[in-house]
Amino acid sequence: MSTPDNPHSQALSGAEIVIESLIRFGVRVVFGLPGGASLPLYEALFRRKDRLRHILVRHEQGAAFMAQGLARHSGRAGVCFASSGPGATNLITGIADAFRDSIPMVAITAQVSRHLIGTDAFQEIDTRGMCLPISKHVFAVGSASELLEILPTAFDLAEGGRPGPVVIDIPKDVQQEVYEFQEWPRRARYAKSPDSDGTAAPGADPAAKIGDAARELLRMIASAERPMILAGGGVIQAEASRELCDFARCLQIPVSTTLMGLGLMPADDPLFLGMPGMHAAPWTNHVLEETDLLICIGARFDDRATGRPEDFCARARIAHIDIDASEIDKIKATDLSIVADARAALASLLAILDSKVDSGSAPTRMSKADLTAVSGIRRRWLARIDELRERHPLVMPGGPIDFRRPLHLVSALGSMLAPDAILTTDVGQHQMWVAQVYPFRRPRSLITSGGLGTMGFGLPAAIGVAVAAGSRQVLCVSGDGSILMNLQELATLAELNLNVKILVLDNGHLGLVRQQQELFYNEHYHGSRFESQTDFAALARAFGIVGVDLVAADDQAGAEAVLRQALDSPGPALIRAPAVAGDLVLPMVPAGAANRDMIEV
């Protein structure tokens, strides 16, 4: 509102500045649960509920994962609200999860009033101190005037460079404090590169910033006999999937993706090799053993992908492209590194490939003809990969199709779901079975917790995805251990009536814990078996959601009919699928071992 003395000025409370800023930044939905310290925010939100939707969660952790689901689908920062004390602490796992997977998120927490800070007041907690190690930045707001700069900076930090979560902690009296100002500051909207000011000149040569390093990489590729690309979530975050596929196809370089990179290349592409590492298809790990040049793009050599680092691609030269300079040489020493956004780097490489060789005795550019001169060698490499694929396949359970065998069930989902369906998962055996055999065709079609590996992620993340994804089909694949972690969000799902289906693989165990006890702890099963069985279908119905049980089907044909009907029905539904407790995720690389030492069937 303007003031009488200056019609061009505005006098708003801190809470109103927050809500108006979110609207100005294009935020359309926030996820949260109010408390006493955050009520001024909710009062301001009430006045603008026509422009900013609030989704009431049943637990603040659900709010963080819903905001992540929205962000992982859209690429824009998701926003969650929490009150002080336990409200803020309940967000922490979700903030840490976003930090480990480089997901843009802004968490706005309330704090006790300024004069109470440090007095052990009711629901006072050091939110800043707890969140500093698990976020890109934490702002402890000292006055309403600071919000005008903090809010745009927070969103720029969350979405710029290597994305991640930012926390804004606002005392209650700051939310109530009125501040008069002349104009709203604008966001910088930084480009996703560490040295960008967001003002790149139009028409600038995309190869200019990468320069010699890009040309050297192309020379390395030209001299390699068995090159491979390892692509990760950074490629998806940079919206560079198309560029990566074009680059790989142009040079006929096979591509393996990390868990976070699944979907950036269609599963049926002849160059796609699947996921490497602890639970890879055996042939993928064998191919990596033989590569002589590994080009890592937007991935960080995570231990689940590399196994024992010194043995990972031990005979290969390593080129690493990453937006975060701290990831270079952190785990694997590189022969060549490029610190850049994946899309900018790939666009530069493609531009060089599309250019003509300069005249003169020392050309600085390289044409497609120079690189495809080794096409005969590349054909031999691809033939060798086909041989390894045939010799070391991912072994499916034998016998007829049986939906009690999780690999059979997950494989069938590939033909039952729409090509643009989005899957979220929790963490455990079901997550790895999905990664192994579901045919992801598009980027951002797998939404899963990678770095932190958080059980309870899948259901609230699916809600956040569905809020952002409109009519697209969303399926959460969970386990009987994981689904109970945030089961309360079934109430949120029922209230929103979203088209989210939940498939619970029920084997009566913490499956991946049981598997490790079987393989590495002399079958000492302790703390991994559920002694009582939960009727998940009935539980869903108690929340007002359709619940079906595949065990009620008389035979395999009946189970398939029940599953198809549930997946195709409108609105939310939970499908319980009984699973064989003894089925293992194989292969499996023992902790600390090389990928070549994987335990196979």
C-alpha positions, 0 to 999 in steps of 0.5 A: 500500500502507498503512503499519504506522504509519498504515493510512490512508496509502499509500506508493507510488513515483513510477512507481506514482503515475503508473500509479494516477493514470492508472487513476483518471482513466479512462485504459484504454490508453497507447501507448509504447516503453520505454527504460532511463530509463522502466523503473520506469514499465513495472515499475509498469505490469506490476503493473497491466496488468489495468487499464491496457493498453499498446500497444507501438509501433515508433517513438515518433512512432507513439505520439504519433499513436496517442494523437492518434487516440484523442483525436480520436475520443473527445474525451478526452486520449490518453496516450503514453510515451517514454524519455529522449533520442531517445525524447522527441525522437521524440515532438516532431512528434506533440506539435507536431501536437496543439498546432496542432490543439488535441488533448488529449494527455498525453505522459509522458517519462522523464528521466535521474536528477536528479543527472545533469541538466546533465552531458550524461549518456547520453540526457539532453536538455532535454525541457522546453526543446524542448517549451515552444513546442509544448505547453500546458505542460511539467512537469519533475518534481522529486519524487514528491510533486509528481506527486500535483498535477501529474498531475490538473493536466496532464489538466485543462489538456489537456482544459480550455479550448482543448484541447492537449498537456501534457508531463510529464518525470519523472527516473528516480530520481523514478520510483523514489522512494517517497512516503507520502501520505494521500489522492489529490487529485481532478481539477477537471474544468474546463468548456471555457470560459476563465472556468469553475471547473467548478462552474456552477450547475445550471439556470443560464440558458445565455444568461446568460454571453453576454448582450448579445453574443448578442442583438447577433449575432441582431440582425445576423443579422436585418438581414443579407441574405446571412449565412454560418456558417464552422465549424471544429474548435472546434465538434467539440471542444466537442461542439456539432455538433447545436447548430450544425446546429439554429441554422443550420437554424432561421435558414436560414443556409448553413454552410461548414466548415474541413478540421477541421470536416468532418463536423459537418454532414452532407454532404447537408444543403441548407445545407452548402457544403463547405470554403472556401479553397485547395482548395474547390469553386469555388462555395464561394469565390464564395459567400463573396465575396458574403456580407454577414455571416460568423459564424465559430465555432470556427475561426481564419481559417487561411491555407488557408481565407482566402487573402489575409486582407484579401480574405476576405469583404471586404464582410462584417461579421465575428462571431467566436465562439472559446474562445481570446481570442487568436484574436479579431482576430488575422487578421480584424478583427471587428465582434462577438466572443464568447469562449466555448466553442462549445457554450455560445455556441450553446446560449445563442443557441438559448435566446434564439431559443426565448424570447418577446419581453419586454414593453416598448418596448425588448425584450432578447430576440428570438423566431423570428418576428422573425428569420424575418420576413426569410425571403423575403430568405433564400430569395433568398440560397439561390437565389443560392447554387444558381446559383453552385453550378451555374455554378462546380461542382467538376469531376470527371474526364471519361469513365467511372468509372476508379479510376486517377483519385483523385476517382473512387476517393474518390467511390466510397468514399462508397457502399462504406463504412458511414455511420459509417465513420471516415477518417484521412488523411495529408497531400497530394493524397489528403487534399484529394481526400478533403476535396473529395468524400467525404460525411462525415456525422458529427462526428469521422469525419475524422481528419487533420493540419490545422495542422501538415500532418504526413506519416506521421500517417494509419496510426498515427492510424488505429490509435489510432482503432480502439482507441477505436472498437470495431467501427466501420470505419476506413480510412486514405487515404494516398499513396505518399510519406506511408505510408513515413513511419511504415510500421513501424507496420504491425507494430503493426497486424498484432500488434493485428489491428485492423479497419483498412484502408489505401488507398495512392494510388500515383502515384510522386510526392510529389504535392502537391509535384509539383503546385506545381512544375508550376503555379508552378515552370515544371515543374522537377520535382526531388526529387518523383519516386520513381525506384523503385517500391515493391510496397506490397501485398507489403510489407504481406504481409511484415508479416503483413497482407493486401495487394492491388493494384488494378492486378492487376484486368483492368478497372474492374469487377474493380478495384471487386470487389477493392476491395469485397472488401478493404474488407469483409474482417475484420482489417487490409488494405492496398490499393494503388491506382495513380493518374494522376501528372498528376491535380491537386487543383483548384481551387488558390489560389496562396500569397498570393492571394485565394480568388477568384483560384483556378486552376480546371480 
